[in-house]
Amino acid sequence: MDAISGMKTELIPIPELAKMGVGRVSIPVASCMVAHKALTDFFTALRASPTGILAGRTHWISSFEGFTDFAGLKDYREREDKYLPKQRIEQKYHGAAKIVG
């Protein structure tokens, strides 16, 4: 299932799939195509910019915290704090109290 018109897979609303007993839905191709379009649009705008930057145009990006939450960085840091020696953490982060979140 790709959840978007124009794909080869037939569009069936998720509630209907649930009624049919479907327990899991994957959206592999559409998610890649969404990312491709976002990257293409971003780099097209960047290339068209006379300065080569897109200052203030934050609609192109997620927040840093939103991205690191998505990537699981907070969980990773919690595991580091739990399992790495404190000296190693100090070397790695140079005493920074907060890396993310």
N, C-alpha and C positions, 0 to 999 in steps of 0.2 A: 504494500500500500504506500502511496506517496502523498496523499492528502491534498494534492494540487491538480487542477485541470490542466490538460495538455500532456500528461504523462501517459504511459501505456497501460498502467494499472487502473482498473475500474475504480471509480470513487464510490465508496460505501461508507456512510456515516458510522463513526465508531460506536454509537449506541446500538445500531443495527448489528454490527459485528459482535458486540457483547451478547445480544439476544441469540445470535447464531452459535454462541459458545466459544468464540474466539477469546483467548485469555491474554494474548500478547500481540502488539502491532509494532512493526518496524517501519521506519520511514527513511530508508537509506539514500536513495537517489535524490529525492527532493531536498534533503538536508545539505547534501553536497552542492546541489545547484543553487540553493539559497546563499551558501557561503561564497560560491563562485561569483554570483551576481554582486554581492556586497563588496567583494574584493575588486571586481572589475569597475564598479561604480566609484569606489574610493580612489583607485589608482588613475582612473580617467580624470576625475576632478583634480587630483594632485598634479597630474601632468599638465592640465589646462591652467593651473595656477601660475601667474607670472612670477611669483616669489618662490614657488616650489614648496610652499607650506600651506596648511589649511587652518590658520590660527582661529581659535574660537569656534570652530565647526565640530563641536563635540558630539553632534548627533551621529557621527561615523563610528563612535566607540562606546564600549561599556565603561563603567567606572573601573578603576584599578581594583578596588575591593570586590566589585561584582565579578570581575575576571578571576581574581585569585580564589574567591569562594567557589566559582565554577570548577576551577582546576584542582581544588582540594588542598590549597596551600596551608590553610589553618590546621587541617588535620595532620598534614605532613610535619608542620612545626611542632604540634603537640607530641607527635611520635619522637621527633628529635629530642625534645625536652625530656621525654620519658626514658629514652634509650641511649642517647649519646652522653659521653662524659661532659661535665660542665665546662671543662677547659676547651674541649673541641667546639662547643657552642660559642664560647667567647672568641675563639680564633675566627670562627666562621662569620659571626655577626658583629664583632668588634664592640660588644656592649650595648648594641641598639636594643632599647627596651621593647620596641614594637616594629615588626617587619610588615605585617599585614593586619587589617581589621582592627 
